[in-house]
Amino acid sequence: MHAVFRYPLIAALALAAGCACAGERARWPAPSRDGAPLVGVQVKLPSFSADDARRIRVTGFDFVRIGVWTDRLDRPAYRRAFDAAIAAAHDAQLPVLLTIRALEPLAPRDAPAERRMAALAEAGATLAGTVTRLADRYHAQLLAIELWNEPDLDKYWPTAEVDSTFAPFMQAVCVRLRERRPRVPVIGFAFSRAPFAGSVPDRLLKPLAPSLAGCVDAISYHAYGMAPARIRAAARDVQARYGLPVAITEDGATSVGPAGDARQVKRLTTLLAASNESMTPLISIYEWADTPNGPDAAQRNYGLVRADRTPKPALDAVAQALRDRSGALRGRD
């Protein structure tokens, strides 16, 4: 059976998005009654092709995650690549989890505090406007929009001083998003690790707690190396303290090094075997294809396929794990 019908959540979301009109909004795909999350895989904008999309669908994935830089969307070549990626995914019946962030600092680092706060508020309003416009234009192709990626790491927060700049920026985003809710679900903020109490992600979330309701539908984070029990604990913790579900928008393992292929297979099959009890509506695997220009050997080898698209052992293992998972769900009926 085609996966879009095997997982009723994705079909329902597609129908909701497809018939949406002004003022209507697709619902966040909360876990179905059997607790099964949607499972997707990350692709890279420059290299993602229609053939990739077809193979991803055949493998059994429910969606693709694509990251874009909002301060590049006004460049014609970049926008054409973005539109082509969205179209390729849509043609393969793969909704897109769209992760957005900016490359440039959001406020001048050397500006006086008052001017810096004003710049952050302006940048937040600008990002919210971008979210709304993207949701309006692409709502039939999107699963959700994710605000930022790993802001708790200096590399991905070019504004610097994240403890004093992240909250004012996102508070400004949330003010605008509450005023006009986008036509697709919004999640945030793709932290590099789970926001357990006392962690950096938790420290960044706390000032936002009053703003989260009506702004984001779930808190997202990356679960590299976490045991299934720890993933469930994170879901319970965030729900208890912030009243929101969690979404795992990156998890995976590199295939580089001794026994690298076996290590990658073990990580991904362990994750998928426990996914139906993970207490999350969504899991995205990192990533579909190796990134040849990654900063180091490990980062260049997270793909299920190599850069030339030849498969690694992990591809067949993941495909089988997804089939096993769907079989287990049918057995519950």
N, C-alpha and C positions, 0 to 999 in steps of 0.2 A: 504494500500500500504506500502511496506517496506520502512523504513525511509531513507535508503541510496539512494533511487530514489526520495523520496519526497523532499529531499533537494539537488538540483542539484550541489551545491558547493562541497559537500563532494564527490559526484560521480565523478565530474570533477577532484578534487584533487587526488582521488584514481587512476583514469586513468592516470593522468600526472605522478604520482609517479611510477605506475606499468610499464609504458613504458619508464621510464627515462633511459638514458644511460650516459656514461661519458660526462660531460659538460652540460647536461640538468638539469633543476631544476624545481621542482614543484612551481606553483604560490601560493602566499599567498591568502587564501580564503576571498577576499573582499566581502562585503555584496552584495547579489543578488539585482536585480532591485526593489524588494519589501522591501529591507532593513532588511531582517530577518537574525539574526546571527545564527551560529551553537551553540548548547547548549550541554554541556558535564557535567561530574561529576568526582570528584577526587576520586582515589582509592589509597590504601596503598600497597606498594610492598610486605611486608611479608604476608599479608592476602588475597590479591586479587586472586580469583579463577575463573575457567571456568564457574561455576554456577553463580557467581557474574556477569561476563561478559554477560551471556545470559539474566539475569534479567534486567541488565542495558539497554540492547538493546530493550527488550520488553517494558520497561518503556517509551522508546521514545527518549533516549539520542543519540546524534550524535557521541560522542567521549568520551574517558576517559583521564584524566590528571594523570600522574604518575611522582613522584619525585624520582630522584636517586642521590646518592653521587658519584661523579666522582672518588674520592680517595678510593673507595671501589670496583670499577668495575674490578679490577685485582684479587679480591678474588674469588676463584672458586664457593663457595656456594652462594655468593651474585650475581655473574654473572648468575648462574643457575636460581636463583629466578627472576632475571630481564628478562632473556630469556623466562621463563615460563609465566611471566605476559604479555610480548609482544605477545606471541603466543596465549594466552587465549583471549586477546582483538582482535587480527586479526581473529581468528576463529569465533568470534561473529560479525565480520564486524564493529569493532569499531576502527577507527584510534586513535593513541596515541599522545597527547600533552605531550612531554617529558620535564620535568623541571629538570635542572641539577645545582648542586652546590657542593662545597667542604666542608668537615667538619673541616679540619685543616687550621690554618692560612696560608695565601699565601706568607707571608714574615715574617722574624723574627722581633718581636716587639722591641727588644733592639738593633737592628743593626743600624749602621750609615745610614744617609739619602740616600747616594749614593748607598750603598749596598741594602738598602730596595727597592729603585726604580728599581734596576736591577732585584731583585727577583720578584717583581710584574710584570715586563715585561716578564720575563721567564715564570711565572705562567700563564699569559695571553696567551702566545703563546701555552703553553701546553693545556689550556682549548680549544682554537680554534682547535687544532689538534684533541682533543677528539670529538668535535662537528662534524668535518668533517668525522671522522671515523664512528661515530654513524649514521650519515646521509647516508654514503655509504652503511653500512651494513643493515640498517633497513628502508631505504627510502620508501619501499612499505607498511610499517606498521605505519609510522609516519605522523601525521598532521603537526607538527612543533616541533622545539626545542626551549625551553625557557631558557634564560640565567639567572640563579640565582633565588632566592626566598627571598623576603623581605630584601634586603641588607641595607635598611634604619633602620632596627632594630638590635641592638647589638647582639641579640641571633643568628642571621643568618649571621652576618658578623664577623667571629672569628678573622679576621686580625686586627680589631679595627681601630680607627681613620678614619672612613669611608670618611670623607670630604677630606682627603689627600691621601687615598689609593684606593678608588673605581675607580676614573677616570683613573689613570695611568694603572690600571689592565685592565679595559674594553677597553681603547684605544689600548692596545696591542692585546686584543682579536680581535678588529675590524680591525686592520691592517692585520692580517692573514686571517680573513674571507673575506675581500675585495679582497685579492690576490687570494683566491680560494673559491668561493661561494659554500656553502654546497648544497646538492641535495634536501634539504627540506627547507621550510621557517624557519627563526630564528626570535624570538621575545625577548624582554627584557623590564623590568628587574624584573617584579613581585613585584613592590613596595607595601608596606603595605597600602598605600592610594594613592589617585589620585595626580598626579604631578601638582597641581595648582601652579600658580606663588607664590613664597615665601615659599613654603613647602620644607621639607627636600628632598623628591624625586626630586623636581624641581632643588634644589641646586646641587644634584648629577648629574642631566642630563645636566645642562648648559655647563660644560666643555666638554661634549661628543658631543655637537651639530654638530660640523664639521665632526665627525666620524660616525654619525648615518646612513647617506645615504650609501647604499651598504653594510651595516653591519646588520641592523635589519629591519624587514618588518613592525613591529608595536611596540608600547610601551605598556607594560602590567602593570596592577595594580590590587589591591584588593578593592572591592567596598562595604565592610561591612557597613550597615547602611545608605548608600546613597539613597536619593530619586531619582526617575527616571529623574526628571528635572536636578538634580545635575550630574547624569551620562551623560546626553546629553551635559551639559555644559563642562564637562571634555573632552569629545570627540572633541568638537569644539575648546577648548583651546589648546589641544595638537596638533591638526591638524594645527591650525593657527601659533603656535610658533615653532613646530618641523617638520611640514610637513609629519606627520605619523598618521595612525589610532591608536586607542587604543583597547586593548583586555582586557577583565575582566576575570582574571584567578582564582579568588576566590570571592565567595559571599555566604552567608548562615547565619544560626542562630542556636544557641544551643537550645536543647529541655529541658534543665535542669531548675528547679525552678518552681514556681507557674505559671500555664498557659503556661508552656514552649512549649508543643506540639502545642498549638494554635498560640503562637508567631512565632514558626518556620514555620508553615503553612502560616501565613500571610506574612512573609518576602519573602518566596520563590514564592508564587503565585503573589505577587505584582511585584516582579522582572520579572517573566516570562510574566505576562500580558502586561508589558510595553516593553518587549524585542524587539519587531519588530520596535520600534521607538528609540532604545537605541543608534543608530549611532556607533555600534561596530560590527565587524565581528564574535565575539566569546565571549561566556560567559561560565565559568565553575563553577558549584556549589560545595561548600565544605560541606559535603563530602558524599560518598556512605554509609559507615558503621561507627558506633561509634569506637573511638580509646580507648580501655580500659586502655592503659598505658599513657594517656594524663596527663599533669602536674596538671590539676585541673578539677573539676567537669564540668565546662562549656566546656573545650576543649575535654572532653571525650564523649560529647553528641551532636556533630554536624551532625551525620549520618542521612540519610533517613531511614536506617535500624539499628537495634541494633547490637552489636557485635556478637550475636548469629544468626543474619540475620532475626530475626522477624521484620516485618515492623512497622514503626511508621505512624501516620496519615499523615505525610508529604509525604510519598511515593505515596499514592493514589492521594493526592492533586497535586503533581508535575506531575504525569502521566496524570491527567485530564487537567492540565494547558498546557502541551505539545500538547495534542490532540486538545484543544481549539485553541491554537496558530496555528497549522497546518491547522485547519479548516478555521480560519480567512484568512490565506494566500490563500487557494484554492478559497475562496469567492472573492478575488481580481482579479482572472484570468478572 
